[in-house]
Amino acid sequence: MPTSLANLPPVPPALKPITPYLQRAEELRKQDPVISYWCAYYAAQVGISLKARDAASRDLLFALLGALEQTKKQIGPSDAIDIETVSSAYVENFALKVFANADNEDRSSHATRSTAKKFLAAANFLEVLKTFPKSDISESNEDKIRYAKWKAADIAKAFREGRKPDPGPPEQEQIHSALTVSPPMNPSDSSISPSSSSPTRSHNIYAPPSNQYSPTRSTGPYGRPTVPPPPPPIPAPVVVELTPGIIAKAQKHCRFAISSLDYEDAEQAKKELRAALAILGG
């Protein structure tokens, strides 16, 4: 009978770097099999790259590969498994929501030991994106990985020292890109997934700035209403040559939009669709 992710052999010392990804895979095995699969897949990739030659390492990797095949069969046909761009978007959206949940807890001065675990888990999920060769990790996500690992260690250190963790980034560093993520939604609760039960906050730091045009008339210097200036003329449409590269980029943003809607993230979906339209000259 094939080995499942639930009963893999112990991780030998030579394969210690894959331990966190196997932990994430086990934690989400029932809650989100797709994320669990990709965490285990990345663990296998890292394990193979380590080129460990001992018998225990070989046994674990063979068992892990068999468990991956079994898990894939159990999930069945799924774009989040079979299509790389959809898979990448699925993993990235999940990772960013875990990061946002942890960051909200931290910035609202409600950080706990669980917050540190969420930061570390978010870093692991973002690292899993490296398994998709056609989907380069953005500089913003690389910053989030570094920030999340630092924040997890900093919060854990604070509790060891018996003090309250300092919210936000260190004063000496500017990690702007680590703080720009999509607004968190309310997926199902778990110790490392975005949760609707996070502490109440007085404001949402991820809320986009209000830049919509207001039709309200303003009052002139003599009390008479002033008519707002007419909107600028609509530019002529740009003709874009639909090369395979252009089509692939537009399709990628469309798939990201679909994946965002799976998480009920309308703002991110609209952002991705606008990006696709911009590529097509719309």
C-alpha positions as CSV (number, residue, x, y, z in Angstrom):
1,M,0.0,0.0,0.0
2,P,1.5,3.4,-0.9
3,T,2.7,5.7,1.9
4,S,0.6,8.7,2.6
5,L,1.7,12.1,3.8
6,A,0.3,11.2,7.3
7,N,2.8,8.3,7.9
8,L,6.1,9.2,6.3
9,P,9.3,7.9,7.8
10,P,11.2,10.2,10.2
11,V,13.3,12.9,8.5
12,P,17.0,12.0,8.8
13,P,19.6,14.7,9.6
14,A,20.8,14.9,6.0
15,L,17.3,16.1,4.9
16,K,16.6,18.4,7.9
17,P,16.0,21.4,5.5
18,I,12.8,19.9,4.2
19,T,11.2,19.5,7.7
20,P,9.3,22.8,7.8
21,Y,7.6,22.1,4.4
22,L,6.6,18.6,5.5
23,Q,5.2,20.1,8.7
24,R,3.1,22.6,6.6
25,A,1.9,19.7,4.4
26,E,0.8,17.7,7.4
27,E,-1.0,20.7,9.0
28,L,-3.0,21.3,5.9
29,R,-3.5,17.7,4.7
30,K,-7.2,17.7,5.5
31,Q,-8.0,21.4,5.5
32,D,-6.4,22.3,2.1
33,P,-5.1,19.3,0.2
34,V,-3.8,21.4,-2.7
35,I,-1.6,23.6,-0.5
36,S,-0.5,20.4,1.4
37,Y,0.4,18.8,-1.9
38,W,2.6,21.7,-3.1
39,C,4.3,21.9,0.3
40,A,5.2,18.2,0.1
41,Y,6.2,18.6,-3.6
42,Y,8.6,21.4,-2.7
43,A,10.0,19.3,0.1
44,A,10.7,16.6,-2.4
45,Q,12.4,19.0,-4.7
46,V,14.6,20.4,-2.0
47,G,15.3,16.9,-0.7
48,I,16.4,15.6,-4.1
49,S,18.7,18.7,-4.6
50,L,20.5,17.9,-1.3
51,K,21.8,14.7,-2.9
52,A,21.8,12.7,0.3
53,R,23.2,9.2,-0.2
54,D,22.3,7.5,3.1
55,A,19.6,4.8,3.2
56,A,17.3,6.7,5.5
57,S,17.2,9.7,3.2
58,R,16.6,7.5,0.1
59,D,13.8,5.7,2.0
60,L,12.1,9.0,2.9
61,L,12.3,10.5,-0.5
62,F,10.9,7.3,-2.2
63,A,8.1,7.3,0.3
64,L,7.4,11.0,-0.2
65,L,7.3,10.6,-4.0
66,G,4.8,7.8,-3.6
67,A,2.7,9.9,-1.1
68,L,2.6,12.7,-3.7
69,E,1.2,10.4,-6.4
70,Q,-1.4,9.1,-3.9
71,T,-2.3,12.6,-2.8
72,K,-2.6,13.8,-6.5
73,K,-5.0,10.9,-7.2
74,Q,-7.1,11.7,-4.1
75,I,-7.4,15.4,-5.2
76,G,-8.4,14.4,-8.7
77,P,-8.5,16.7,-11.7
78,S,-7.8,20.3,-10.6
79,D,-6.4,23.4,-12.3
80,A,-4.6,24.2,-9.1
81,I,-2.6,21.0,-9.6
82,D,-2.4,20.6,-13.4
83,I,-1.9,24.2,-14.6
84,E,1.3,25.9,-13.4
85,T,0.0,29.5,-13.5
86,V,-3.2,28.6,-11.6
87,S,-1.1,26.5,-9.1
88,S,1.3,29.4,-8.5
89,A,-1.6,31.9,-8.0
90,Y,-3.4,29.5,-5.6
91,V,-0.3,29.1,-3.5
92,E,0.6,32.8,-3.6
93,N,-2.9,33.9,-2.6
94,F,-2.9,31.5,0.4
95,A,0.6,32.6,1.5
96,L,-0.3,36.3,1.3
97,K,-3.4,35.8,3.4
98,V,-1.5,34.0,6.1
99,F,1.1,36.8,6.0
100,A,-1.6,39.5,6.2
101,N,-3.3,37.8,9.1
102,A,0.0,37.6,11.1
103,D,0.9,41.2,10.2
104,N,-2.5,42.5,11.3
105,E,-2.1,40.8,14.7
106,D,1.4,42.1,15.1
107,R,0.6,45.7,14.1
108,S,-2.4,45.8,16.3
109,S,-0.2,44.9,19.3
110,H,-2.0,41.5,19.7
111,A,1.0,39.3,18.7
112,T,1.1,35.9,20.4
113,R,3.3,32.9,20.0
114,S,0.8,31.8,17.4
115,T,1.5,35.0,15.5
116,A,5.2,34.0,15.3
117,K,4.1,30.6,13.9
118,K,1.9,32.2,11.3
119,F,4.8,34.5,10.2
120,L,7.0,31.5,9.8
121,A,4.4,29.5,8.0
122,A,3.8,32.4,5.6
123,A,7.5,32.5,4.8
124,N,7.4,28.7,4.1
125,F,4.4,29.0,1.8
126,L,6.0,31.9,-0.2
127,E,9.1,29.7,-0.5
128,V,7.0,27.0,-2.1
129,L,6.5,29.3,-5.1
130,K,10.1,28.4,-6.1
131,T,8.7,25.1,-7.2
132,F,7.1,26.8,-10.3
133,P,9.9,27.4,-12.8
134,K,7.8,29.7,-15.0
135,S,6.6,31.9,-12.1
136,D,9.5,33.9,-10.7
137,I,9.1,35.0,-7.1
138,S,8.6,38.8,-7.1
139,E,11.0,41.0,-5.2
140,S,8.1,42.0,-3.0
141,N,7.6,38.3,-2.0
142,E,11.3,37.8,-1.4
143,D,11.1,40.8,1.0
144,K,8.1,39.2,2.7
145,I,10.0,36.0,3.2
146,R,12.9,37.8,4.9
147,Y,10.5,40.0,6.9
148,A,8.3,37.1,8.1
149,K,11.3,35.0,9.2
150,W,12.8,37.9,11.1
151,K,9.4,38.8,12.6
152,A,8.8,35.2,13.8
153,A,12.2,35.1,15.5
154,D,11.7,38.6,17.0
155,I,8.3,37.7,18.5
156,A,9.6,34.4,19.8
157,K,12.6,36.1,21.4
158,A,10.3,38.7,23.1
159,F,8.3,36.0,24.8
160,R,11.4,34.1,25.9
161,E,12.6,37.4,27.5
162,G,9.3,37.9,29.2
163,R,8.5,41.2,27.3
164,K,5.8,42.3,24.9
165,P,6.8,42.1,21.3
166,D,7.4,45.3,19.5
167,P,4.8,45.8,16.7
168,G,5.8,46.4,13.1
169,P,9.2,46.5,11.4
170,P,12.4,47.6,13.1
171,E,13.1,51.3,13.1
172,Q,16.4,50.8,11.3
173,E,14.9,49.0,8.3
174,Q,12.5,50.1,5.6
175,I,10.7,47.0,4.3
176,H,7.9,48.7,2.4
177,S,7.2,45.9,0.0
178,A,6.8,43.4,2.9
179,L,3.8,45.5,4.1
180,T,1.8,45.7,0.9
181,V,-0.4,42.7,0.7
182,S,-4.0,42.1,-0.3
183,P,-6.7,42.8,2.3
184,P,-7.3,39.7,4.5
185,M,-10.5,37.8,4.0
186,N,-12.2,35.2,6.2
187,P,-11.3,31.7,5.1
188,S,-11.8,28.8,7.6
189,D,-9.9,29.0,10.9
190,S,-6.7,27.1,11.6
191,S,-3.5,27.7,13.5
192,I,-1.7,28.9,10.4
193,S,-4.5,30.0,8.0
194,P,-6.1,33.4,7.8
195,S,-8.8,33.6,10.5
196,S,-11.9,35.6,11.0
197,S,-11.4,35.4,14.7
198,S,-8.4,37.7,14.8
199,P,-8.5,40.6,17.3
200,T,-10.7,43.5,16.3
201,R,-8.8,46.4,14.8
202,S,-9.8,50.0,14.7
203,H,-8.7,50.4,11.1
204,N,-7.6,48.2,8.2
205,I,-4.0,49.0,7.2
206,Y,-4.5,47.3,3.9
207,A,-7.5,49.3,2.9
208,P,-6.8,51.1,-0.4
209,P,-6.7,54.9,-0.4
210,S,-9.8,56.6,-1.5
211,N,-9.1,58.1,-4.9
212,Q,-12.5,57.8,-6.6
213,Y,-13.9,60.9,-8.3
214,S,-16.7,62.5,-6.3
215,P,-19.5,64.1,-8.3
216,T,-20.3,66.6,-5.5
217,R,-20.1,70.2,-6.6
218,S,-17.8,72.5,-4.7
219,T,-18.7,76.1,-3.8
220,G,-17.0,79.1,-5.5
221,P,-15.7,82.2,-3.7
222,Y,-19.0,83.9,-3.9
223,G,-21.2,81.1,-2.8
224,R,-22.1,79.9,-6.3
225,P,-21.5,76.2,-7.1
226,T,-18.6,75.6,-9.4
227,V,-18.9,73.1,-12.1
228,P,-16.1,70.5,-12.1
229,P,-13.9,70.4,-15.2
230,P,-14.8,67.9,-17.8
231,P,-13.0,64.5,-17.7
232,P,-10.0,64.2,-20.0
233,P,-10.7,62.9,-23.5
234,I,-10.5,59.1,-23.9
235,P,-7.3,58.2,-25.7
236,A,-7.5,56.2,-28.9
237,P,-7.2,52.5,-28.3
238,V,-3.8,51.0,-28.5
239,V,-3.3,48.3,-31.0
240,V,-1.3,45.4,-29.5
241,E,0.2,42.6,-31.5
242,L,-1.0,39.4,-29.9
243,T,2.3,37.5,-29.7
244,P,2.4,34.2,-27.7
245,G,4.2,36.1,-24.9
246,I,1.6,38.8,-24.7
247,I,-1.2,36.2,-24.6
248,A,0.6,34.2,-21.9
249,K,1.0,37.2,-19.7
250,A,-2.6,38.3,-20.1
251,Q,-3.8,34.7,-19.4
252,K,-1.6,34.6,-16.3
253,H,-3.3,37.7,-14.8
254,C,-6.7,36.3,-15.7
255,R,-6.0,33.1,-13.8
256,F,-4.7,35.1,-10.9
257,A,-8.1,36.9,-10.9
258,I,-10.0,33.6,-10.9
259,S,-7.9,32.3,-8.0
260,S,-8.5,35.6,-6.1
261,L,-12.2,35.1,-6.5
262,D,-11.9,31.6,-5.0
263,Y,-10.8,33.4,-1.9
264,E,-13.5,36.1,-2.2
265,D,-10.8,38.7,-2.8
266,A,-12.6,41.0,-5.2
267,E,-10.1,43.8,-5.0
268,Q,-7.2,41.6,-6.0
269,A,-9.3,40.1,-8.7
270,K,-10.1,43.5,-10.2
271,K,-6.4,44.5,-10.0
272,E,-5.4,41.4,-11.9
273,L,-8.1,41.9,-14.6
274,R,-6.9,45.5,-15.0
275,A,-3.4,44.3,-15.5
276,A,-4.6,41.9,-18.2
277,L,-6.4,44.7,-19.9
278,A,-3.4,46.9,-19.8
279,I,-1.3,44.2,-21.4
280,L,-3.8,43.9,-24.2
281,G,-4.0,47.7,-24.6
282,G,-7.4,48.1,-23.1
